[in-house]
Structure formats: structure tokens, C-alpha cells
Amino acid sequence: MARIAVENTLGDVKNALQNSGHEVMHLDENSVQNCDCCVISGLDQNVMGIAVPETQASVINAQGMTAEEVVNQVNQRINQ
């Protein structure tokens, strides 16, 4: 089970990740430092300064993706 930080506007993605067995947390300054992967909406590409690498975690831009597609991307990135 991975720890995934998800932007607040992505409720469907949050639910899909939880249903897949991941620990999901709100995306903020603290969670960015303690997560395996971050999911952003893409509406603000520089959310929380993530565009400037503040984390070693993968950042997934969910814009234009279904919740299932985001879950697949998360699983691919954490299993690399």
C-alpha cells in the first residue's frame, strides 16, 4: 500500500485510490514530503510549489484522465 497525496478537487480519484488499497492524504506541504506519489488536477500546475521539485515522489497530472486511468498511473509509478 502506497501513500498518495491527492489534491482536494479530485474526490473521485481519492475514492478510486482508497478502493485500490492505497493510503490517501490531502495534498499539502507536509504530505508532499511524506508520500510516495502526488496527484494534481492540472488546473494549477504549480500547486503547492510542486512544479519546483520539493519532493522525490512522482507527480501525476490527472487532467483529462479518468479515476481508473489515474489509479493505473499511480500503480505503474510506485511499482517501478
C-alpha positions as CSV (number, residue, x, y, z in Angstrom):
1,M,0.0,0.0,0.0
2,A,1.4,3.4,-1.0
3,R,0.8,6.8,0.5
4,I,-0.7,9.0,-2.2
5,A,-1.3,12.8,-1.7
6,V,-4.3,14.0,-3.7
7,E,-5.5,17.5,-4.5
8,N,-8.9,18.3,-2.8
9,T,-10.8,18.7,-6.1
10,L,-10.2,15.1,-7.1
11,G,-12.7,13.3,-4.9
12,D,-13.4,10.5,-7.5
13,V,-9.7,9.8,-7.8
14,K,-9.3,9.8,-4.0
15,N,-12.1,7.2,-3.7
16,A,-10.7,5.1,-6.5
17,L,-7.2,5.0,-4.9
18,Q,-8.7,4.1,-1.5
19,N,-10.7,1.3,-3.1
20,S,-7.5,0.1,-4.6
21,G,-5.9,-0.2,-1.2
22,H,-3.8,2.9,-1.1
23,E,-3.5,5.3,1.8
24,V,-4.8,8.7,0.6
25,M,-4.0,12.0,2.2
26,H,-4.8,15.6,1.4
27,L,-2.1,17.3,-0.7
28,D,-0.3,19.9,1.4
29,E,3.2,20.9,2.4
30,N,3.5,18.1,4.9
31,S,2.1,15.4,2.8
32,V,4.3,16.2,-0.1
33,Q,7.3,15.3,2.0
34,N,5.8,12.0,3.2
35,C,4.1,10.5,0.2
36,D,5.0,8.0,-2.5
37,C,3.1,9.8,-5.2
38,C,1.2,13.1,-5.7
39,V,-1.9,13.6,-7.9
40,I,-2.8,17.1,-9.0
41,S,-5.8,18.3,-11.1
42,G,-3.7,20.1,-13.6
43,L,-5.7,23.3,-13.2
44,D,-2.8,24.8,-11.4
45,Q,0.4,23.1,-12.5
46,N,2.4,24.8,-9.7
47,V,0.1,23.7,-6.9
48,M,2.0,23.9,-3.6
49,G,5.2,24.6,-5.5
50,I,5.3,21.0,-6.8
51,A,6.4,22.3,-10.2
52,V,9.6,23.2,-8.5
53,P,10.7,19.8,-7.1
54,E,10.0,19.8,-3.4
55,T,9.5,16.0,-3.3
56,Q,11.2,12.9,-4.6
57,A,7.7,11.4,-5.2
58,S,6.2,11.1,-8.7
59,V,3.7,13.8,-9.6
60,I,0.8,12.8,-11.8
61,N,-1.3,15.4,-13.6
62,A,-4.8,14.0,-13.7
63,Q,-6.2,16.5,-16.2
64,G,-8.2,14.7,-18.9
65,M,-7.8,11.3,-17.2
66,T,-10.5,9.1,-15.6
67,A,-10.1,8.0,-12.0
68,E,-9.2,4.5,-13.2
69,E,-6.5,5.8,-15.5
70,V,-5.0,7.8,-12.6
71,V,-5.0,4.6,-10.4
72,N,-3.2,2.8,-13.2
73,Q,-0.6,5.5,-13.5
74,V,-0.1,5.5,-9.7
75,N,0.3,1.7,-9.7
76,Q,2.8,1.9,-12.6
77,R,4.9,4.6,-10.9
78,I,5.1,3.1,-7.5
79,N,6.0,-0.4,-8.9
80,Q,8.9,0.9,-11.0
